[in-house]
Structure formats: C-alpha cells, structure tokens
C-alpha cells in the first residue's frame, strides 16, 4: 500500500501560531505540551492541508490568529519517491490553494489527493448528535473517492437552497410560477438518485470494516449494526417532492429527501445512542474512524494520515492496548498524535518504538 506522509509544515498566523515550522520524521509523531499550547491546532493544520478546511470550525476566520485577517499553512508531502508542496492561504475572505506553486482553479481538484482521519474527543457527537453530523461524515468520505458524488452533492445543496427560497416567496405571490419549481425538482431528483445509490453502496462496503474493528477494540462480545435510514427507500425523490408540496409550502422548506438521511447504529439490537454505555460508544466511534481509514486506504490507493487528538487521556487500558495493536502493525500509515504526557506515550508504544516528539 502506498504511503504519502507529511514531512514538514510551516504555519503563519494560524490559530495560536505566529510563525512556526515543524518536522515529522518518524512513523509516529507525538505532539506534547501543556493544555492550551496548540497541540490540537497543529493537528488541525495537517488536516487543513489535506482538505483545505479546518476540522474544528466551518468558519475560515476562526483559523486566523486573533487580531489578524489571514493565515498561511504550507506542507511538504512525500511518497513513492516524489514530493509535493501544498500551500493554503486565506486573507480577507479570499482563499487560495497551491500545489507545487501552481494555484488550483477548483479546490475540489485537491480533494482525494491527500487524506487524513482525525479522532478527537468531541467526535462522540457522531453517535450522540443529530443526523447532520453523520451525513457530513459520510459525505466527507464519499466526496474524496468519487468526484461525481461531490459534484452531485454540491449541486443538490445549491438547488435545495433555491427551492427553499422559492417556497418562502410563495407567501407573497397570488399565482406561483410552477415552471421554476419543476426545474428545481428535476435537478434535485437526478442528484438525489445518485447520492442515495452511492450512500447505500458505501454502507455495504463499510459495515464489515466497522464490525471487524469493533470486535478488535471490544473483544468481540457484542453484535453491532448500522442501517441506512432514507426517505428514498419508500419512494423516489420526485414523488416526495410532488406529494409533499402542500406541506413544504406551509413550512416554507423542503421536508423530505436525501438531505434528511441518517444512519442508525445499534448494539445487540438496542439503539446505541440511547442504550449504549460510554465504553461501548467509544469502541463504536473508534471502529467508525478506523473503518473510515481502511475504506479510504483501499479506495484511494494510499493510506491516510491518522491524527489522534488527546485520546489516550480518554481510553481505558484495554481499549488503548487494542488500538495500539492496530496502529503498530507493520505497514500501517503515518500517525500523528497529541498528549500532555510524553512518558505515557513512550510507555504505551514501548521504549523501542520509532517515535518522534514535538515539544510545545
């Protein structure tokens, strides 16, 4: 399996960093320092280079150092004998992304070229939170491996906003223009069919990976399942749009469609969100992320960078040892993690492990 690792990163006005350079020379790198020193921000910078966006915030301004109007993150990636210099610049609301000093015309052309999987303390919202987090997570995976999916998803989201705006405007019109609505419905239907189909195919491929990693992390004592919950299993998108129009007009938004999809997680036949213990949810979450790692590795042909943010603080001994057995296997990709206690990492991995340390 091809490995594409980050070797060096430089940060200018990125979050709490004014101007800093860091190198990642070992297969496993531990970023260590006191709380508030910028460990999570450095992990986020690596993630930003892979996806041209932050893992921590949807707003670009939040990645700029306080009191500044921009930032730059530059990284050197190497793999299979070749290197790439990636630079992301954001200033006064304008973002630019460069590969080897050549600007991308479309940021989406960068997606899938480099990849990372982040596991962070707040990720339990994937299980405990609303459906939007789970949709966004699945979309983030499929958008990397299928350019058509990303294109259809972006078009669906854009047309959905237009249809919702049309629904709101009808409150001020005596005679609605249904030709405009028909155009929106047709576009949504085509996009929804593709999105629905690819999400269903993804779950079929992902479920065995999820099960495998959950059993490795938990000792294989429980039966888990993930089901795809979508309106389109009942009837096509076009029928929903026509049949729900009266209700949509009353509520002034589109109430049915793939933008309402969800994934139902269960353990021993019980709803994980309601009845799972904290330990079961942690195992499930880690299994989801490791399954994501394995799925992307196969689909992209290269291993993502695994980013672990302060997780050893949250794991019990058994789960920590199970996770270490997985990521210490020969051939596993680059791992970058953060922890407040370097001695805990040395003890966990063993004195002979090839670990680099970044002290903040």
C-alpha positions in Angstrom: 0.0 0.0 0.0 1.4 3.4 -1.0 2.1 5.8 1.8 2.0 9.6 1.4 3.3 11.2 4.6 3.7 14.8 5.6 7.3 15.6 6.3 7.3 19.3 7.2 4.7 22.0 8.0 5.0 25.8 8.4 2.4 28.0 10.0 2.0 31.7 9.7 -0.8 33.4 11.8 -2.6 30.1 12.0 -4.6 30.0 15.3 -2.1 30.5 18.2 1.0 30.2 15.9 2.6 33.5 14.7 5.3 31.8 12.7 6.4 28.2 13.3 7.9 25.2 11.5 7.6 21.6 12.5 9.1 18.4 11.0 7.6 14.8 11.1 10.5 12.4 10.6 9.2 9.3 12.4 6.3 6.9 11.5 4.7 8.1 14.8 5.0 11.6 16.0 3.7 12.8 19.4 2.9 16.5 19.8 3.2 17.2 23.5 2.8 20.2 25.7 0.5 21.8 28.3 -3.2 22.3 27.7 -3.6 25.4 25.6 -0.2 25.2 24.0 -1.5 24.5 20.5 -1.4 20.7 20.1 -4.9 20.4 18.6 -4.2 23.4 16.4 -1.1 21.7 14.9 -3.1 18.6 14.1 -5.8 20.8 12.5 -3.2 22.4 10.3 -2.2 19.0 8.9 -5.9 18.3 8.3 -6.3 21.7 6.6 -3.6 20.9 4.1 -5.4 17.7 3.1 -8.9 19.2 2.8 -8.4 23.0 2.5 -10.6 23.4 5.6 -10.4 23.1 9.3 -11.6 20.0 11.2 -12.5 22.3 14.2 -14.5 25.1 12.6 -16.6 25.7 9.5 -15.5 29.4 9.5 -12.2 30.3 7.9 -11.8 33.4 10.1 -11.6 31.1 13.2 -8.3 29.6 11.8 -6.6 33.0 11.7 -4.6 34.2 14.7 -6.6 36.6 16.8 -6.2 40.2 15.6 -5.1 39.2 12.1 -7.1 39.0 8.8 -5.4 35.9 7.3 -3.1 32.9 7.6 -0.9 30.6 5.5 -0.3 26.8 6.0 2.4 25.1 3.9 3.4 21.5 4.0 5.7 19.1 2.2 4.3 15.6 1.5 6.4 12.7 0.2 5.5 9.3 -1.0 6.7 6.7 -3.6 9.8 8.7 -4.5 8.1 12.0 -5.2 7.3 15.1 -3.2 4.5 17.7 -3.2 4.5 21.2 -1.7 1.0 22.2 -0.7 0.2 25.7 0.5 -3.2 27.1 1.7 -3.6 30.9 2.0 -6.6 32.7 3.4 -6.7 36.5 3.6 -9.5 39.0 4.0 -12.1 36.4 2.9 -10.2 35.0 -0.1 -8.7 31.5 -0.1 -6.0 30.2 -2.4 -4.6 26.7 -2.6 -1.3 25.9 -4.4 0.3 22.6 -5.4 4.0 23.0 -6.2 3.4 26.7 -6.6 0.6 26.3 -9.1 -2.8 27.5 -7.9 -5.8 25.2 -8.1 -8.6 26.5 -10.3 -11.1 24.5 -8.2 -10.4 23.4 -4.6 -12.4 20.2 -5.3 -9.5 19.1 -7.6 -7.4 18.8 -4.4 -9.8 16.6 -2.6 -8.7 12.9 -2.6 -5.0 13.7 -3.4 -4.1 13.7 0.3 -6.2 12.3 3.1 -6.3 12.3 6.9 -8.6 10.7 9.5 -8.9 12.7 12.7 -10.1 11.1 16.0 -10.9 13.8 18.6 -12.7 13.9 22.0 -15.8 15.7 20.6 -16.3 13.1 17.9 -18.9 11.3 20.1 -21.4 13.7 18.5 -21.2 11.3 15.6 -23.2 8.9 17.8 -25.0 11.2 20.3 -25.7 14.2 18.0 -28.2 14.8 15.2 -28.3 13.4 11.7 -26.4 16.3 10.1 -23.2 15.2 11.7 -23.5 11.6 10.4 -24.5 12.9 6.9 -21.5 15.2 6.8 -19.2 12.4 7.9 -20.4 10.0 5.2 -20.3 12.8 2.6 -16.7 13.7 3.6 -15.6 10.1 2.8 -17.5 9.7 -0.4 -16.5 13.1 -1.7 -12.9 12.0 -1.6 -13.3 8.8 -3.6 -16.0 9.9 -6.1 -15.7 13.2 -7.8 -19.1 12.8 -9.3 -20.6 12.3 -5.8 -19.0 15.5 -4.7 -20.3 17.4 -7.8 -23.9 16.0 -7.3 -23.9 16.8 -3.6 -22.8 20.4 -4.1 -25.4 20.8 -6.8 -28.1 19.2 -4.7 -27.3 21.6 -1.8 -27.3 24.6 -4.1 -30.6 23.7 -5.7 -32.1 22.9 -2.3 -31.4 26.4 -1.2 -33.0 27.8 -4.3 -36.1 25.6 -3.9 -36.5 26.6 -0.3 -36.2 30.3 -1.3 -38.9 29.7 -3.9 -41.2 28.1 -1.2 -40.7 31.2 1.0 -41.5 33.6 -1.8 -44.9 32.0 -2.5 -46.3 33.6 0.7 -46.1 36.9 -1.2 -47.4 35.7 -4.6 -51.0 35.2 -5.7 -50.1 32.9 -8.6 -47.0 30.7 -8.2 -44.7 30.1 -11.1 -44.6 26.3 -11.1 -42.2 26.1 -14.1 -39.4 27.3 -11.8 -40.4 24.7 -9.2 -40.4 21.9 -11.9 -36.8 22.9 -12.8 -35.7 22.6 -9.2 -37.5 19.3 -8.7 -35.9 17.8 -11.8 -32.4 18.7 -10.7 -32.9 17.5 -7.1 -34.3 14.2 -8.4 -31.3 13.4 -10.6 -28.8 14.3 -7.9 -30.7 12.5 -5.1 -30.8 9.3 -7.0 -27.1 9.2 -7.4 -26.4 10.3 -3.8 -28.8 7.7 -2.4 -27.3 4.9 -4.5 -23.7 5.7 -3.6 -24.6 6.0 0.2 -26.2 2.6 0.0 -23.2 1.1 -1.8 -20.9 2.7 0.8 -22.7 1.1 3.7 -22.4 -2.4 2.2 -18.6 -2.0 1.9 -18.2 -0.2 5.2 -20.3 -2.4 7.5 -17.8 -5.3 7.5 -14.9 -2.9 8.3 -16.9 -1.4 11.2 -17.7 -4.8 12.6 -14.1 -6.0 12.3 -12.6 -3.1 14.1 -15.3 -3.0 16.8 -14.6 -6.6 17.6 -10.9 -5.9 17.8 -11.4 -3.0 20.2 -14.0 -4.6 22.4 -13.0 -8.3 22.4 -15.8 -9.4 20.1 -18.5 -9.8 22.7 -21.3 -7.8 21.2 -23.2 -7.7 17.9 -23.3 -4.3 16.2 -25.2 -3.0 13.2 -25.5 0.2 11.1 -28.6 0.8 8.9 -29.1 3.5 6.3 -32.3 5.4 7.0 -33.6 7.3 3.9 -36.9 8.6 2.5 -35.9 7.2 -0.9 -36.3 3.6 0.3 -40.0 4.3 0.5 -40.5 6.1 -2.9 -38.5 8.1 -5.4 -37.4 11.7 -4.7 -39.7 13.0 -7.4 -42.8 11.6 -5.8 -41.7 13.0 -2.4 -41.3 16.5 -3.9 -44.7 16.4 -5.6 -46.6 14.7 -2.8 -45.2 16.9 0.0 -45.6 20.2 -1.8 -48.5 21.5 0.2 -46.7 20.7 3.5 -43.5 22.2 2.1 -45.3 25.4 1.2 -46.8 25.6 4.7 -43.4 25.0 6.4 -41.5 27.0 3.7 -38.8 24.4 3.3 -38.2 21.0 1.6 -39.1 18.4 4.2 -38.2 15.1 2.5 -35.2 14.0 0.6 -31.6 12.8 0.9 -30.8 15.9 3.0 -32.7 14.2 5.8 -30.9 10.8 5.5 -29.5 9.2 8.7 -27.6 6.2 9.9 -29.0 4.1 12.7 -26.4 2.5 15.0 -27.3 -0.4 17.2 -25.6 -2.8 19.6 -27.2 -6.2 20.5 -30.3 -4.9 18.8 -30.6 -1.8 21.0 -30.2 1.8 19.8 -26.6 2.7 20.6 -27.4 6.4 21.1 -29.9 5.7 23.8 -28.7 2.5 25.4 -25.0 2.2 24.8 -22.6 2.6 27.6 -19.8 5.2 27.4 -17.3 2.4 26.8 -19.4 0.9 24.0 -19.8 4.3 22.3 -16.1 4.9 22.5 -15.4 1.5 20.9 -18.0 2.1 18.2 -16.6 5.6 17.5 -13.1 4.3 17.1 -14.3 1.5 15.0 -16.0 4.0 12.7 -12.9 6.1 12.3 -10.6 3.0 11.8 -13.2 1.7 9.3 -13.0 5.1 7.5 -9.2 4.8 7.5 -9.4 1.3 5.9 -12.1 2.2 3.4 -10.1 5.3 2.2 -6.9 3.3 2.0 -8.5 0.9 -0.4 -10.5 3.4 -2.4 -7.7 6.0 -2.8 -4.8 3.6 -3.1 -2.8 5.3 -0.4 -3.0 5.4 3.4 -4.4 8.5 5.1 -2.5 10.2 7.9 -4.1 9.2 11.3 -4.5 12.1 13.6 -5.2 11.3 17.3 -6.1 14.2 19.5 -5.6 13.6 23.2 -7.3 10.2 23.0 -5.1 8.3 25.4 -6.5 10.5 28.2 -9.9 9.2 27.4 -9.3 5.5 26.9 -9.2 2.7 29.4 -6.2 0.3 29.4 -7.9 -2.4 27.4 -9.1 -0.2 24.6 -5.8 1.7 24.5 -3.9 -1.6 24.1 -6.3 -2.8 21.4 -5.9 0.5 19.5 -2.1 0.3 19.8 -2.1 -3.3 18.4 -3.9 -1.9 15.3 -1.8 1.2 14.6 1.5 -0.5 15.4 1.0 -3.2 12.8 3.7 -3.4 10.1 2.6 -1.3 7.1 0.3 1.0 9.0 0.5 4.6 7.8 1.8 7.8 9.4 0.4 8.5 12.9 0.5 12.0 14.5 -1.0 12.3 18.0 -1.2 14.7 20.8 -0.8 14.1 24.5 0.1 16.1 27.6 2.4 13.4 29.0 5.2 12.2 26.7 6.2 9.5 29.2 2.7 7.9 28.8 3.3 7.7 25.1 6.7 6.1 25.5 5.3 3.6 27.9 2.3 2.8 25.7 4.3 2.2 22.5 7.3 0.7 24.1 10.9 2.0 24.5 12.0 0.5 21.2 9.2 2.2 19.1 10.3 4.7 16.5 8.6 7.8 17.9 9.3 11.4 17.2 8.4 14.1 19.7 7.4 17.8 19.1 7.6 19.7 22.3 5.4 22.9 22.5 
